[in-house]
Amino acid sequence: MSVNTLASGREKIEEKHKWKLEDIFTSYDEWKTEKESLKKRIENAGQFKRKMTSSAAQLAEALTYIDELSKDLGRLYSYASMASDEDTRVTKYQGMKQEAQQIYSDFAAKVSYIEPEILGMDPVTIEEFIGEEQSLELFDFYLSDLMRKKEHRSSEEVEKVIAQSSLISGNASSIYSVFFNADFPFPTVTLVNDDSVKLNFANFALHRAADNRADRKLVFETFFNKIGEFERTFGTQLYGNLKKDLFYSKVRNYNSTLESALDSDNIPTGVYHNLISNVNKNLDTFHRYLELRKKIMELDTLHYYDLYAPLVNEVDLRYSVEEANKLVFDSLAPLGSQYTEVVAHAFENRWIDMYPNEGKRSGAYSNGSVYDVHPYILMNYNEKYDDVSTLTHELGHTMHSYLANAAQPHSKANYSIFVAEVASTLNEALLNDHILSNLEDPKVRLSILGNYLEGAKGTLFRQTQFAEFELKIHEMVESGEALTGDRFSELYTELVKKYYGHDKGVCKVSDYIQYEWAYIPHFYYNYYVYQYATSFTASQALAEKVLSGKEENVKQYLDFLSAGGSAYPVDLLKNAGVDMESNEPFELTIRKMNRVMDEIEEILLNN
């Protein structure tokens, strides 16, 4: 498939490049039948009320029933959600997704009595029940974690209201997604070669990396100024989402929205604050890379719109899907045949929806929530090296889900977002190492080494910038301040200029970049983005171990993936050899960045 056909109608894409949702449900009718069955089963979920704590057997029966419902709901929702993502304009799929969301809300309300009743038990009794009833071992981590959060749980009636609030809590995010993906009036530009291009998400991502600088400038300026026309709308949506986060933190008796968000995985708030502090102390390292980019590109002034362009103009790293699959497969060899055999199966059996099409959800993701089928990957492949990197990134998530689902019961398979990005960014590190080990051409090496630094820029520095922005706007709402679109733009501009050294002459940040915050969907995910950065530092340390060639290191890493959500994420990483409460992972990452920059400078000196 050539680039010229990208983002065309879905019917033009070969079946082998589309994911196979029939593995979940063979038809809409089968999905509908399962939906009706689930609604009836949910109605029966109240049968354990005021009985479940009477004996170990009753508690086990109740938790098993609820867990099975949760697993099957995940299957129902995933099918509807992914079908909708194929083309967000199709109202049938939007309706299915909304129906599944409603069923989730009904389910949460129907079982809202579960946790208050368990929390009313003596912890000693719970331990005795686990020892008495073997099937309760499937829920031992859940039960101990629930008791840890006891002070943040309320009465049955309050818990029921909280559960029902999910009907409206996602409105801001849903409106944002539908407006931006389906209804937003994407602008059209005429490039220097006279091609007329509609700047939807796929084309913006493609052409912001154009070789021609005038095209890059035009694409950035046009795209973000168009977003700026809707600054008030985007601001109202984001402010509504922040108030939702504030509501849940207060109703759960947390001191802050940050504490509320991190407590679900027992992550100390210091991890978040330390990340921001460490990055701010090491902005000089980031600025060193930006100065190198300017030098390599032979620019007098580096602009923000230059940051996605190829580092070396003569190098056109373009890959067909087949070439990308082989590169990724070969790069993952250090993880062993058990790992790569599943990757090959994913390529060959339509786990991946590869190409963009009109109306398709933007970006990329891996969905591992269909526990008893297999994970799926959504891509918007544009044949660039970045897309190859994104493919192996999402495969990291997919393999994490696959191994966890295979090794753990459903109750312990779902891993934390905090560790999720470890698997994905480690895959990226292996891809970079594989390509560099087979490269001698200095210009291509410059490009790949630069790609690693771009990964550090995008995953460590950029995501931490997002995390700092997210923290600031949450704290402002917590203090009672109302936020509008222009205030978001003002705050965002201050941070971007600080991170990119605008006032130091490192990288010029144009005025229209103030609207970029509205382009970032992750601000609707409640303190999500910092985990990209922390996971990146953890993965760099683990990648060094995997690449050492020692079998015990590979086994330790695969054990970490297979552990799923059977322990707290900080503890899982400690077992894998990384202490996230120390500065060591961050310091190792900064040292690696500087080693890469040393090699780049040496190449520049000798060529």
C-alpha positions in Angstrom: 0.0 0.0 0.0 1.4 3.4 -1.0 1.3 6.5 1.1 -1.0 8.1 -1.4 -3.8 5.8 -0.3 -3.4 6.4 3.4 -6.5 7.7 5.2 -8.8 6.7 2.4 -12.0 4.7 2.7 -11.7 1.6 4.8 -13.0 -0.6 2.0 -9.8 0.0 0.1 -7.6 -1.6 2.8 -6.8 -5.3 2.4 -8.4 -7.6 5.0 -5.0 -8.9 6.2 -4.2 -5.4 7.4 -7.5 -5.1 9.4 -8.0 -6.6 12.9 -10.3 -9.5 13.1 -13.0 -8.6 15.6 -14.9 -11.8 14.7 -12.5 -13.5 17.2 -14.5 -11.7 19.9 -18.0 -12.0 18.4 -18.8 -13.4 15.0 -21.6 -10.8 14.4 -23.6 -8.0 15.8 -26.4 -10.4 16.6 -24.0 -12.5 18.7 -22.9 -9.3 20.5 -26.5 -8.3 21.1 -27.4 -11.8 22.5 -24.4 -11.6 24.9 -25.5 -8.1 25.9 -29.0 -9.2 26.9 -27.5 -12.2 28.8 -25.2 -10.0 30.7 -28.0 -7.6 31.6 -29.9 -10.6 33.2 -26.8 -11.8 35.0 -26.2 -8.3 36.4 -29.7 -8.3 37.7 -28.9 -11.4 39.7 -25.7 -9.8 41.1 -27.6 -8.7 44.2 -28.2 -12.2 45.4 -25.1 -12.1 47.7 -26.2 -9.0 49.6 -25.8 -9.4 53.3 -24.8 -13.0 52.8 -21.3 -12.9 51.3 -19.5 -12.3 54.6 -21.2 -15.1 56.4 -18.7 -17.8 55.3 -15.6 -18.3 53.2 -17.6 -20.2 50.7 -20.2 -17.5 50.2 -17.5 -14.8 49.9 -15.7 -16.9 47.2 -18.9 -17.5 45.3 -19.8 -13.8 45.3 -16.3 -12.7 44.2 -16.1 -15.4 41.5 -19.6 -14.3 40.1 -18.6 -10.7 40.0 -15.2 -11.4 38.4 -16.8 -13.5 35.7 -19.2 -10.6 35.0 -16.4 -8.1 34.8 -14.4 -10.3 32.4 -17.4 -10.7 30.1 -18.2 -7.0 30.3 -14.7 -6.3 29.2 -15.3 -8.5 26.1 -18.6 -6.8 25.3 -17.3 -3.3 25.7 -14.0 -3.9 23.8 -15.9 -5.2 20.7 -18.2 -2.2 20.6 -15.3 0.3 21.3 -13.0 -1.1 18.7 -15.8 -1.3 16.1 -16.5 2.3 16.8 -12.8 3.2 16.5 -12.8 1.8 13.0 -14.9 4.7 11.9 -16.1 7.1 14.6 -18.7 8.5 12.2 -20.8 5.3 12.3 -23.7 6.0 14.7 -24.5 2.3 15.1 -21.1 1.6 16.7 -21.4 4.7 18.8 -24.7 3.4 20.0 -23.2 0.0 20.9 -20.4 1.7 22.8 -22.9 3.8 24.7 -25.0 0.8 25.5 -22.0 -1.0 26.8 -21.1 2.0 29.0 -24.6 2.0 30.4 -24.3 -1.7 31.3 -21.0 -1.0 33.0 -22.7 1.7 35.0 -25.6 -0.6 35.9 -23.1 -3.3 36.9 -21.1 -0.9 39.1 -24.3 0.3 40.9 -25.6 -3.3 41.3 -22.5 -4.6 43.0 -21.8 -1.4 45.0 -22.7 -3.3 48.2 -19.7 -5.6 47.7 -16.9 -3.5 49.0 -18.7 -1.8 51.9 -19.7 -5.3 53.2 -16.2 -6.6 52.9 -14.8 -3.5 54.5 -17.1 -4.1 57.5 -15.2 -7.4 58.1 -12.4 -7.9 60.5 -9.1 -8.2 58.6 -8.3 -11.3 60.7 -11.5 -12.9 59.5 -10.6 -12.3 55.9 -7.2 -13.9 56.4 -8.9 -16.9 58.0 -11.4 -17.1 55.1 -8.5 -17.2 52.6 -6.8 -20.0 54.5 -10.1 -21.9 54.7 -11.3 -21.5 51.1 -8.7 -22.2 48.4 -10.6 -20.4 45.6 -10.2 -17.1 47.6 -6.5 -17.1 46.9 -7.5 -15.7 43.5 -8.7 -12.6 45.3 -6.1 -12.3 48.1 -4.3 -9.3 46.6 -7.6 -7.6 45.9 -8.8 -8.2 49.4 -5.7 -6.9 51.1 -5.6 -3.9 48.8 -9.2 -3.1 49.6 -8.5 -3.1 53.3 -5.6 -0.7 52.7 -8.0 1.7 51.1 -10.6 1.4 53.8 -10.6 5.0 54.9 -11.5 6.1 51.4 -14.6 3.9 51.1 -18.1 4.9 52.2 -21.5 3.4 53.0 -23.4 1.2 50.6 -25.7 4.1 49.6 -22.8 6.5 49.0 -20.9 3.9 47.0 -24.0 3.3 44.9 -24.3 7.1 44.1 -20.6 7.1 43.2 -21.0 4.2 40.9 -24.0 5.8 39.2 -22.1 9.0 38.7 -20.1 7.2 36.0 -23.1 7.9 33.7 -22.1 11.6 33.5 -18.4 11.6 34.6 -17.1 10.7 31.1 -19.1 13.3 29.3 -16.3 15.8 28.9 -14.0 13.2 27.5 -16.6 11.7 25.2 -17.6 15.1 23.8 -13.9 15.9 23.2 -13.3 12.6 21.4 -16.3 12.8 19.1 -15.9 16.4 18.3 -12.2 16.1 17.5 -12.3 12.8 15.7 -15.6 13.1 13.8 -16.8 16.7 13.6 -13.7 18.9 13.8 -13.3 21.0 10.6 -9.8 19.9 9.8 -8.1 22.6 7.6 -6.6 22.0 4.2 -3.2 23.3 3.1 -1.4 23.4 -0.3 2.1 22.2 0.0 5.1 23.4 -2.0 4.6 20.7 -4.6 1.0 22.0 -5.1 -0.6 18.9 -3.4 -3.7 19.8 -1.4 -3.8 18.0 1.9 -6.5 17.9 4.5 -4.8 18.0 7.9 -6.7 15.3 9.7 -4.7 13.6 12.5 -3.0 11.1 10.2 -1.9 13.7 7.7 -0.8 16.2 10.4 1.4 13.4 11.9 2.8 12.7 8.4 3.4 16.2 7.1 4.7 17.7 10.3 7.8 15.5 9.6 8.1 16.8 6.0 11.6 17.3 4.6 10.6 20.7 3.3 10.8 23.3 6.1 8.2 25.6 4.6 5.7 22.7 4.5 6.4 21.9 8.2 5.9 25.6 9.2 2.7 25.8 7.2 1.3 22.5 8.6 2.0 23.4 12.2 0.7 27.0 11.9 -2.5 26.0 10.1 -3.3 23.0 12.3 -2.8 24.7 15.6 -4.4 28.0 14.6 -7.5 26.1 13.5 -7.6 24.4 17.0 -7.2 27.9 18.5 -10.5 28.9 16.9 -12.2 26.5 19.3 -10.1 27.5 22.3 -13.2 28.3 24.4 -14.9 25.0 23.6 -11.8 22.9 24.3 -11.3 24.9 27.5 -14.8 24.3 28.8 -14.4 20.5 28.1 -11.1 20.2 29.9 -12.3 22.3 32.9 -15.4 20.0 33.2 -13.1 17.0 33.3 -10.9 18.6 36.0 -14.0 19.2 38.1 -14.9 15.5 37.7 -11.5 14.6 39.1 -12.0 17.0 41.9 -15.3 15.5 42.7 -14.0 11.9 43.0 -11.0 13.0 45.2 -13.3 14.8 47.6 -16.0 12.1 47.8 -13.2 9.6 48.5 -11.6 11.8 51.2 -8.3 12.4 49.6 -6.2 15.4 50.2 -5.7 16.1 46.5 -6.5 14.8 43.1 -3.0 13.6 42.7 -3.2 11.5 45.8 -6.5 10.2 44.7 -5.2 9.2 41.2 -2.0 7.6 42.5 -3.5 5.7 45.4 -5.2 3.1 43.3 -1.8 1.6 42.6 -0.3 2.6 46.0 2.2 4.9 44.3 3.7 7.5 46.6 3.0 11.1 45.4 6.7 11.7 45.9 7.4 9.6 42.7 5.4 12.2 40.7 7.0 15.2 42.3 10.5 13.7 42.1 10.0 13.1 38.3 9.1 16.7 37.7 12.0 17.9 39.9 14.6 15.6 38.3 13.5 16.6 34.8 13.7 20.3 35.6 17.1 19.9 37.1 18.3 18.2 33.9 16.8 20.4 31.3 20.4 21.2 30.2 20.7 17.6 28.9 17.5 18.1 26.9 18.8 21.4 25.6 22.0 19.7 24.6 20.0 17.4 22.4 18.1 20.3 20.9 21.3 22.1 20.1 22.6 18.9 18.4 19.4 18.7 16.3 19.9 22.3 15.2 23.5 21.5 14.3 22.7 18.3 12.4 19.9 20.1 10.5 22.2 23.0 9.7 19.8 25.6 11.0 20.5 29.0 12.3 17.5 28.9 14.5 15.7 25.7 15.7 11.9 26.1 15.7 9.3 24.0 17.4 8.0 22.9 13.9 11.5 21.4 13.2 11.3 18.9 16.0 9.6 16.1 14.0 11.6 16.5 10.8 14.2 13.9 9.7 17.6 14.7 11.4 19.5 13.9 8.2 17.9 15.1 5.0 19.5 12.6 2.7 18.1 9.7 4.8 14.6 8.6 3.9 13.8 5.9 6.4 10.6 4.4 4.9 9.3 0.9 5.6 6.5 -1.1 4.2 4.4 -3.1 6.7 6.2 -6.3 5.7 9.6 -4.6 6.3 8.4 -3.2 9.6 7.2 -6.6 10.7 10.5 -8.2 10.0 12.5 -5.4 11.7 10.4 -5.7 14.8 10.5 -9.4 14.9 14.2 -9.6 14.5 14.8 -6.9 17.1 12.9 -8.9 19.7 15.0 -12.0 19.4 16.9 -11.2 22.8 13.5 -11.9 24.5 13.5 -15.5 23.3 11.4 -17.8 21.1 8.5 -17.9 23.5 8.1 -14.2 23.0 8.7 -13.9 19.3 6.4 -16.8 18.4 3.5 -14.9 19.8 4.6 -11.8 18.0 4.6 -13.7 14.7 1.2 -15.0 15.5 -0.1 -11.5 16.0 1.2 -10.4 12.6 -0.2 -13.4 10.8 -3.6 -13.6 12.5 -5.0 -10.1 12.2 -4.5 -8.8 15.7 -3.6 -5.5 14.2 -5.6 -2.8 12.5 -2.7 -1.2 10.6 -3.7 1.7 8.3 -5.5 4.9 8.8 -8.9 5.5 7.1 -11.4 8.3 7.1 -13.1 8.6 10.4 -10.8 6.1 12.2 -9.7 6.9 15.7 -6.4 8.7 15.7 -3.2 7.5 17.3 -2.4 4.0 18.4 -3.2 1.7 21.3 -3.1 -1.9 22.4 -6.3 -3.4 24.0 -5.6 -6.4 26.1 -9.0 -6.5 28.0 -10.5 -9.4 26.0 -9.1 -11.8 28.5 -10.0 -15.1 26.9 -9.3 -14.2 23.3 -6.2 -12.2 22.6 -5.0 -8.5 22.6 -5.6 -6.1 19.7 -3.6 -3.2 18.3 -4.8 -0.1 16.6 -2.3 1.6 14.3 -2.3 4.5 11.9 0.7 3.4 9.9 2.4 6.0 7.7 5.5 4.0 6.6 7.9 6.2 8.6 10.5 4.9 11.1 8.4 6.5 13.9 5.6 4.2 12.8 7.8 1.1 13.1 8.8 2.3 16.6 5.1 2.8 17.4 4.4 -0.8 16.2 6.9 -2.4 18.5 5.8 -0.1 21.3 2.2 -1.3 21.0 3.5 -4.9 20.7 5.2 -4.5 24.0 1.8 -3.7 25.6 0.2 -6.6 23.7 2.8 -9.1 24.9 2.5 -7.8 28.4 -1.3 -8.5 28.2 -0.8 -11.8 26.5 1.7 -13.2 29.0 -0.2 -11.8 32.0 -3.5 -13.2 30.8 -1.9 -16.6 30.1 -0.2 -16.8 33.5 -2.7 -15.1 35.9 -6.4 -15.6 36.6 -8.6 -12.7 35.4 -8.6 -11.2 39.0 -4.8 -10.7 38.9 -4.1 -10.3 35.1 -4.8 -6.6 34.7 -1.6 -4.7 35.3 -1.2 -1.1 36.3 -0.6 1.7 33.8 2.5 2.6 36.0 4.2 -0.6 34.7 2.5 -0.8 31.3 4.9 1.6 29.5 7.9 -0.4 30.6 7.2 -3.2 28.2 6.5 -0.8 25.3 9.5 1.4 25.7 11.8 -1.6 26.3 10.7 -2.9 22.9 11.6 0.5 21.4 15.1 0.3 23.0 15.6 -3.2 21.5 14.6 -2.0 18.1 17.1 0.9 18.2 19.8 -1.5 19.4 19.1 -4.0 16.6 19.2 -1.4 13.9 22.3 0.3 15.2 24.1 -3.1 15.5 23.7 -3.6 11.7 24.5 -0.1 10.6 27.8 1.5 9.5 26.5 4.5 7.4 27.2 7.5 9.6 24.2 9.4 8.3 21.8 6.6 9.0 23.4 6.0 12.4 22.8 9.7 13.1 19.2 9.3 12.2 18.7 6.2 14.5 20.7 7.7 17.4 18.6 10.8 17.0 15.5 8.7 17.0 16.5 7.4 20.4 16.9 10.9 21.7 13.6 11.8 20.1 12.1 9.0 22.1 13.6 10.4 25.3 12.3 13.8 24.3 8.8 12.5 23.6 8.6 10.0 26.4 10.6 11.6 29.2 10.8 15.3 28.7 7.6 16.0 26.8 5.4 13.7 29.0 6.9 15.3 32.1 6.1 18.7 30.7 2.5 17.4 30.2 2.6 16.0 33.8 3.7 19.4 35.2 0.9 21.1 33.2 -1.6 18.6 34.5 -0.5 19.0 38.1 -0.7 22.8 37.8 -4.3 22.9 36.4 -5.5 20.4 38.9 -4.1 22.4 41.8 -5.7 25.5 40.4 -9.1 23.9 40.3 -8.5 22.5 43.8 -7.9 26.0 45.0 -11.2 27.1 43.6 -9.9 28.9 40.5 -12.0 28.7 37.3 -10.1 27.9 34.2 -10.9 29.0 30.6 -9.3 28.2 27.3 -7.2 31.3 27.2 -5.9 30.5 30.7 -5.0 27.0 29.7 -3.1 28.4 26.7 -1.2 30.9 28.9 -0.1 28.2 31.3 0.8 25.8 28.6 3.0 28.4 26.8 5.0 29.2 29.9 5.9 25.5 30.4 6.7 24.8 26.7 9.0 27.8 26.6 10.8 26.7 29.8 11.2 23.1 28.7 12.4 24.0 25.2 14.7 26.8 26.2 12.8 29.5 24.3 14.2 32.4 26.3 17.7 30.9 26.1 17.6 30.8 22.3 17.6 26.9 22.2 14.3 26.4 20.4 11.9 29.1 19.3 8.3 28.4 20.3 5.8 30.2 18.1 2.6 31.8 19.5 0.3 29.2 18.0 1.9 26.4 20.1 -0.2 27.8 23.0 -3.1 25.8 21.6 -1.3 22.4 21.7 -2.8 21.5 25.0 -6.2 21.0 23.3 -4.6 18.5 20.9 -3.5 16.2 23.8 -6.3 13.6 24.7 -4.3 12.3 27.6 -5.3 15.4 29.7 -8.6 13.6 30.1 -7.0 10.5 31.6 -6.4 11.8 35.2 -2.7 11.9 35.8 -1.9 9.3 33.2 1.1 10.8 31.3 3.7 10.8 34.0 3.8 7.0 33.8 5.2 7.2 30.3 8.2 9.0 31.8 8.7 6.8 34.8 8.3 3.7 32.7 10.8 5.0 30.2 13.5 5.3 32.9 12.6 1.8 34.2 12.7 0.3 30.8 16.2 1.7 30.0 17.6 -0.1 33.0 15.8 -3.4 32.2 16.9 -3.2 28.5 20.5 -3.1 29.6 19.9 -6.4 31.5 18.1 -8.1 28.6 20.8 -7.1 26.1 23.5 -8.5 28.4 22.5 -11.9 27.0 22.1 -13.5 30.4 19.2 -16.0 30.5 18.4 -15.2 34.1 17.8 -11.5 33.2 15.5 -12.4 30.3 13.6 -14.8 32.6 13.3 -12.1 35.3 11.9 -9.7 32.8 9.4 -12.2 31.4 8.4 -13.1 34.9 7.7 -9.4 35.5 5.4 -9.3 32.4 3.7 -12.5 33.4 3.0 -11.2 36.9 0.3 -8.9 35.5 -1.4 -7.1 38.4 -0.6 -9.7 41.1 1.3 -7.1 43.2 1.8 -3.4 43.5 3.7 -1.9 40.5 6.5 -0.5 42.6 7.1 -4.0 44.1 6.9 -5.7 40.7 9.6 -3.4 39.4 11.7 -4.0 42.5 11.5 -7.7 41.8 12.7 -7.0 38.3 15.6 -5.1 39.6 14.5 -1.5 39.4 13.8 0.7 42.4 11.4 3.5 41.3 11.6 5.3 44.7 15.3 6.0 44.1 16.8 8.4 41.5 18.9 5.7 40.0 16.6 4.8 37.0 16.4 8.5 36.1 20.2 9.0 36.4 20.9 5.9 34.3 18.7 7.3 31.6 20.4 10.7 31.6 23.7 9.0 31.4 22.6 7.0 28.4 21.3 10.1 26.7 24.7 11.8 27.1 26.5 8.7 25.8 24.3 8.8 22.7 25.0 12.5 22.2 28.7 11.8 22.6 28.6 9.4 19.7 26.6 11.8 17.6 29.2 14.5 18.2 32.0 12.1 17.3 30.2 11.2 14.1 29.7 14.9 13.3 33.4 15.6 14.0 34.7 12.8 11.8 32.3 13.1 8.8 
